[in-house]
Amino acid sequence: MISAIAYHFLSPKVVVDNQSGKSYSALNFSFPSNDLSFSAIKPRSRQTIYFSPQKQVGLITYQLLSDSGDTVAQGQLSYVGDESPLAELGMTLSFTINENYEISFKTD
């Protein structure tokens, strides 16, 4: 039981930090082997989704949607997975929307 809980919290995760005063309807990610979606991103909020290790190299694409459904931002970045099941544990992908509505993305 404890190992299952530890594995969950060590799984790779995406953190969305909306520091702006604006809300968004969704932030969608396409990873090499699955998709993730954050919905109803409220102003000055922080959300986290854990995901399974991808175990492969590929691209992550993202699309940020306004409350009206229009695409506000989109892009892609490289994802370097590894065939070892432990290689991606503890990895955090941080997507930040700052108070000037500028977007940054980093990997820890």
N, C-alpha and C positions, 0 to 999 in steps of 0.2 A: 504494500500500500504506500509506504513512504517513498519507495523508488518511483512509483507511478506519479506521485505528486512532484517529486524532484524533477523527473523527466519533463513534466508539463511546464514547470517554471524555467527550465533550461532550454526548452524548445526555442527555435528562432522565432522572432516576433517583429511585427510592424507596429510602430508607435506613431500616431497622428497627433500633433500638438497644434491646435488652432489658437494662436495668440491674438488673432484679429477680432474685431467686433462684428464680423459677418458670419452668417451660417451658410452651410452648403448642403445640398441634397445627398451627395455621395462622393466617395473617392474610391475608384476601382483600380485594382492591381491585377495584372496578368503575370504570373511567374512561369518559369520553364515547365512546371508540371501541374499547376493548379491556379485558380483565381481566388482573390479575396475582395471583399467589398465592405467599406465602412459606409453606413447610411446615417442620415440626420446628424451631421457634424455641427454642433452648436458653437456659438461664439465662446472664446476663452475656455475651450474644453480639451481634454486629453483622452484618447482612446487607444486601446491595445488589442491586437489580435495575434494569437500564437498560430504558427503554421508548421506543417511537417517539413523536415529537411528535404531539399530539392534533389540532392545527390547528383547534380549535373550543372554544367556551365550553360548560361543562356542569357536572355534579356528579360528584364522586368519592365513592363510598360505601365504607365499610370494615366488616369484621366480624372480630373477634379471637375465636378458638376455644380453649377449654381443652383439656388432654390428653384429657378425656373426651368432647370434641366439643360441649360446651355453649357458647353464645355468652356471652362475658365482657364484650365491649364492641362497640358498633356506632355508626356515625354517618355524617355526610356533610359535605362542604365544597365550596365553589365552586372550579372549575378554569377559569382564564382562559387559553385557548390563543390562538393567532394563526395566521392563514393563511400567514404567512411561514414558510418552512421553518427559518429560523435563529432565530426569536423565542424558542423554548423551549430552545435549546441551553444547557447548563450549569445548568439548573434542578435543584434538589434538593428533594424532599419528604421531610422527616424525621419519622418516627413513633417516639416514645420511650415506653417503659414504665419508669418510675423504680422505685427500690427500695421505694417504698410502694405500688406497683402502680397509680399514677396515670398516665394517658395524656395525652400532648401531641403536637401536630401543628404543624409549621411549614414554611414555604416559603422557600427561599433563592434 
